[in-house]
Amino acid sequence: MVTRQNNVEIEERHVEKKSDSSLVASTFIKYAAYIIIFFGALYFLARYVFPMF
């Protein structure tokens, strides 16, 4: 009878959430700019392009 010894290494990971306010602010500014550009394009279409038809 052969006895096997299982050598199991347990890896521990400590996950810390980073609440970097500058990263959050830059992401907010980026998506706010996307939304402003989107609504600006919609305004342009509604104001100048659609009345031509």
The first five atom37 places (N, CA, C, CB, O) and aatype in JSON, in Angstrom:
{
  "aatype": [12, 19, 16, 1, 5, 2, 2, 19, 6, 9, 6, 6, 1, 8, 19, 6, 11, 11, 15, 3, 15, 15, 10, 19, 0, 15, 16, 13, 9, 11, 18, 0, 0, 18, 9, 9, 9, 13, 13, 7, 0, 10, 18, 13, 10, 0, 1, 18, 19, 13, 14, 12, 13],
  "atom_mask": [
    [1, 1, 1, 1, 1],
    [1, 1, 1, 1, 1],
    [1, 1, 1, 1, 1],
    [1, 1, 1, 1, 1],
    [1, 1, 1, 1, 1],
    [1, 1, 1, 1, 1],
    [1, 1, 1, 1, 1],
    [1, 1, 1, 1, 1],
    [1, 1, 1, 1, 1],
    [1, 1, 1, 1, 1],
    [1, 1, 1, 1, 1],
    [1, 1, 1, 1, 1],
    [1, 1, 1, 1, 1],
    [1, 1, 1, 1, 1],
    [1, 1, 1, 1, 1],
    [1, 1, 1, 1, 1],
    [1, 1, 1, 1, 1],
    [1, 1, 1, 1, 1],
    [1, 1, 1, 1, 1],
    [1, 1, 1, 1, 1],
    [1, 1, 1, 1, 1],
    [1, 1, 1, 1, 1],
    [1, 1, 1, 1, 1],
    [1, 1, 1, 1, 1],
    [1, 1, 1, 1, 1],
    [1, 1, 1, 1, 1],
    [1, 1, 1, 1, 1],
    [1, 1, 1, 1, 1],
    [1, 1, 1, 1, 1],
    [1, 1, 1, 1, 1],
    [1, 1, 1, 1, 1],
    [1, 1, 1, 1, 1],
    [1, 1, 1, 1, 1],
    [1, 1, 1, 1, 1],
    [1, 1, 1, 1, 1],
    [1, 1, 1, 1, 1],
    [1, 1, 1, 1, 1],
    [1, 1, 1, 1, 1],
    [1, 1, 1, 1, 1],
    [1, 1, 1, 0, 1],
    [1, 1, 1, 1, 1],
    [1, 1, 1, 1, 1],
    [1, 1, 1, 1, 1],
    [1, 1, 1, 1, 1],
    [1, 1, 1, 1, 1],
    [1, 1, 1, 1, 1],
    [1, 1, 1, 1, 1],
    [1, 1, 1, 1, 1],
    [1, 1, 1, 1, 1],
    [1, 1, 1, 1, 1],
    [1, 1, 1, 1, 1],
    [1, 1, 1, 1, 1],
    [1, 1, 1, 1, 1]
  ],
  "atom_positions": [
    [[0.84, -1.17, 0.0], [0.0, 0.0, 0.0], [0.89, 1.24, 0.0], [-0.96, -0.01, 1.21], [1.76, 1.41, 0.85]],
    [[0.63, 2.1, -0.99], [1.45, 3.31, -1.15], [0.69, 4.49, -0.57], [1.8, 3.57, -2.65], [-0.47, 4.73, -0.91]],
    [[1.35, 5.21, 0.32], [0.73, 6.39, 0.92], [1.29, 7.63, 0.22], [0.99, 6.45, 2.46], [2.51, 7.83, 0.18]],
    [[0.38, 8.45, -0.32], [0.8, 9.67, -1.0], [0.61, 10.86, -0.07], [0.01, 9.88, -2.32], [-0.4, 10.99, 0.63]],
    [[1.58, 11.7, -0.08], [1.46, 12.91, 0.71], [1.2, 14.06, -0.26], [2.73, 13.17, 1.59], [2.04, 14.38, -1.1]],
    [[0.04, 14.67, -0.12], [-0.32, 15.78, -0.99], [0.29, 17.07, -0.43], [-1.87, 15.91, -1.13], [-0.05, 17.5, 0.67]],
    [[1.17, 17.65, -1.19], [1.77, 18.91, -0.8], [0.97, 20.02, -1.46], [3.29, 18.98, -1.2], [1.17, 20.33, -2.64]],
    [[0.09, 20.6, -0.71], [-0.8, 21.62, -1.24], [-0.39, 22.96, -0.64], [-2.3, 21.3, -0.91], [-0.41, 23.15, 0.57]],
    [[-0.03, 23.86, -1.52], [0.3, 25.2, -1.06], [-0.93, 26.08, -1.23], [1.52, 25.78, -1.84], [-1.53, 26.15, -2.3]],
    [[-1.27, 26.75, -0.17], [-2.44, 27.62, -0.2], [-1.94, 29.05, -0.41], [-3.29, 27.5, 1.12], [-1.14, 29.58, 0.36]],
    [[-2.45, 29.63, -1.47], [-2.04, 31.0, -1.79], [-3.12, 31.95, -1.29], [-1.81, 31.17, -3.32], [-4.29, 31.83, -1.63]],
    [[-2.7, 32.89, -0.5], [-3.65, 33.87, 0.03], [-3.49, 35.16, -0.73], [-3.43, 34.09, 1.55], [-2.39, 35.64, -0.98]],
    [[-4.61, 35.71, -1.1], [-4.6, 36.99, -1.79], [-5.48, 37.95, -1.0], [-5.1, 36.84, -3.26], [-6.62, 37.65, -0.65]],
    [[-4.93, 39.08, -0.75], [-5.68, 40.14, -0.08], [-5.97, 41.22, -1.11], [-4.89, 40.72, 1.15], [-5.07, 41.89, -1.61]],
    [[-7.25, 41.38, -1.42], [-7.66, 42.34, -2.43], [-8.13, 43.6, -1.72], [-8.78, 41.77, -3.35], [-9.04, 43.57, -0.89]],
    [[-7.48, 44.69, -2.06], [-7.87, 45.96, -1.48], [-8.48, 46.82, -2.57], [-6.66, 46.67, -0.81], [-7.91, 46.98, -3.65]],
    [[-9.65, 47.37, -2.28], [-10.27, 48.26, -3.24], [-9.62, 49.63, -3.14], [-11.8, 48.35, -3.01], [-9.53, 50.23, -2.07]],
    [[-9.18, 50.09, -4.29], [-8.55, 51.41, -4.31], [-9.62, 52.44, -4.66], [-7.36, 51.45, -5.33], [-10.24, 52.36, -5.72]],
    [[-9.81, 53.37, -3.8], [-10.77, 54.43, -4.07], [-10.0, 55.72, -4.33], [-11.76, 54.6, -2.88], [-10.02, 56.66, -3.54]],
    [[-9.33, 55.73, -5.47], [-8.55, 56.89, -5.86], [-9.5, 57.91, -6.46], [-7.42, 56.51, -6.86], [-10.08, 57.68, -7.52]],
    [[-9.66, 59.03, -5.79], [-10.65, 60.01, -6.23], [-10.26, 60.65, -7.55], [-10.83, 61.07, -5.17], [-11.14, 61.05, -8.32]],
    [[-8.97, 60.77, -7.83], [-8.57, 61.38, -9.11], [-8.92, 60.46, -10.27], [-7.06, 61.68, -9.11], [-9.28, 60.94, -11.35]],
    [[-8.82, 59.15, -10.07], [-9.2, 58.21, -11.13], [-10.7, 58.26, -11.37], [-8.77, 56.78, -10.77], [-11.15, 58.23, -12.52]],
    [[-11.47, 58.34, -10.3], [-12.93, 58.41, -10.44], [-13.31, 59.71, -11.13], [-13.61, 58.32, -9.06], [-14.2, 59.71, -11.98]],
    [[-12.66, 60.81, -10.77], [-12.98, 62.09, -11.37], [-12.63, 62.12, -12.85], [-12.26, 63.22, -10.64], [-13.4, 62.63, -13.66]],
    [[-11.49, 61.57, -13.22], [-11.1, 61.58, -14.63], [-12.02, 60.69, -15.46], [-9.64, 61.11, -14.79], [-12.33, 61.02, -16.6]],
    [[-12.46, 59.58, -14.89], [-13.41, 58.72, -15.6], [-14.75, 59.41, -15.77], [-13.59, 57.4, -14.86], [-15.38, 59.3, -16.82]],
    [[-15.19, 60.12, -14.74], [-16.45, 60.87, -14.83], [-16.37, 61.95, -15.9], [-16.81, 61.49, -13.47], [-17.3, 62.13, -16.68]],
    [[-15.26, 62.66, -15.94], [-15.09, 63.72, -16.93], [-15.08, 63.13, -18.34], [-13.8, 64.51, -16.68], [-15.64, 63.72, -19.26]],
    [[-14.44, 61.98, -18.5], [-14.38, 61.34, -19.82], [-15.77, 60.97, -20.31], [-13.49, 60.1, -19.77], [-16.14, 61.27, -21.44]],
    [[-16.57, 60.3, -19.45], [-17.9, 59.89, -19.88], [-18.84, 61.07, -19.99], [-18.46, 58.87, -18.93], [-19.76, 61.04, -20.81]],
    [[-18.65, 62.11, -19.19], [-19.47, 63.32, -19.33], [-19.19, 63.97, -20.68], [-19.19, 64.31, -18.18], [-20.11, 64.47, -21.33]],
    [[-17.94, 63.98, -21.11], [-17.61, 64.53, -22.42], [-18.25, 63.7, -23.54], [-16.08, 64.58, -22.62], [-18.74, 64.25, -24.52]],
    [[-18.24, 62.38, -23.38], [-18.91, 61.53, -24.38], [-20.39, 61.87, -24.48], [-18.74, 60.03, -24.03], [-20.93, 61.98, -25.58]],
    [[-21.05, 62.05, -23.35], [-22.49, 62.34, -23.34], [-22.75, 63.71, -23.96], [-23.05, 62.29, -21.9], [-23.71, 63.87, -24.72]],
    [[-21.92, 64.7, -23.64], [-22.1, 66.04, -24.21], [-21.93, 66.02, -25.72], [-21.12, 67.03, -23.58], [-22.7, 66.65, -26.45]],
    [[-20.93, 65.29, -26.21], [-20.72, 65.19, -27.66], [-21.89, 64.48, -28.32], [-19.41, 64.45, -27.97], [-22.32, 64.87, -29.4]],
    [[-22.41, 63.43, -27.67], [-23.54, 62.68, -28.23], [-24.77, 63.57, -28.36], [-23.87, 61.47, -27.34], [-25.42, 63.61, -29.4]],
    [[-25.09, 64.3, -27.27], [-26.27, 65.17, -27.33], [-26.03, 66.35, -28.25], [-26.63, 65.66, -25.93], [-26.99, 66.86, -28.85]],
    [[-24.81, 66.81, -28.39], [-24.51, 67.86, -29.35], [-24.76, 67.39, -30.78], [0.0, 0.0, 0.0], [-25.29, 68.14, -31.59]],
    [[-24.38, 66.17, -31.07], [-24.63, 65.61, -32.41], [-26.14, 65.45, -32.64], [-23.91, 64.26, -32.58], [-26.62, 65.72, -33.74]],
    [[-26.87, 65.0, -31.63], [-28.32, 64.89, -31.78], [-28.96, 66.24, -31.99], [-28.92, 64.21, -30.56], [-29.88, 66.37, -32.8]],
    [[-28.49, 67.26, -31.27], [-29.02, 68.61, -31.43], [-28.76, 69.12, -32.84], [-28.4, 69.56, -30.39], [-29.63, 69.72, -33.47]],
    [[-27.55, 68.87, -33.34], [-27.23, 69.29, -34.71], [-28.14, 68.62, -35.72], [-25.77, 68.97, -35.03], [-28.63, 69.26, -36.65]],
    [[-28.37, 67.31, -35.55], [-29.25, 66.6, -36.48], [-30.66, 67.14, -36.43], [-29.25, 65.11, -36.18], [-31.29, 67.37, -37.46]],
    [[-31.17, 67.35, -35.22], [-32.56, 67.8, -35.07], [-32.73, 69.25, -35.54], [-33.0, 67.68, -33.61], [-33.78, 69.61, -36.06]],
    [[-31.72, 70.06, -35.35], [-31.84, 71.48, -35.65], [-31.58, 71.8, -37.13], [-30.88, 72.27, -34.78], [-32.27, 72.64, -37.71]],
    [[-30.59, 71.14, -37.74], [-30.16, 71.54, -39.07], [-30.4, 70.49, -40.16], [-28.72, 71.87, -39.03], [-30.67, 70.85, -41.3]],
    [[-30.3, 69.22, -39.82], [-30.39, 68.2, -40.88], [-31.82, 67.77, -41.12], [-29.53, 66.99, -40.54], [-32.26, 67.71, -42.27]],
    [[-32.58, 67.46, -40.06], [-33.94, 66.96, -40.23], [-34.89, 68.0, -40.86], [-34.49, 66.54, -38.88], [-35.77, 67.59, -41.62]],
    [[-34.76, 69.3, -40.6], [-35.66, 70.25, -41.28], [-35.46, 70.31, -42.8], [-35.46, 71.63, -40.69], [-36.33, 70.82, -43.51]],
    [[-34.35, 69.82, -43.3], [-34.13, 69.84, -44.75], [-35.02, 68.83, -45.48], [-32.68, 69.55, -45.06], [-35.22, 68.96, -46.69]],
    [[-35.54, 67.83, -44.77], [-36.35, 66.81, -45.41], [-37.81, 67.16, -45.39], [-36.15, 65.47, -44.76], [-38.64, 66.41, -45.89]]
  ]
}
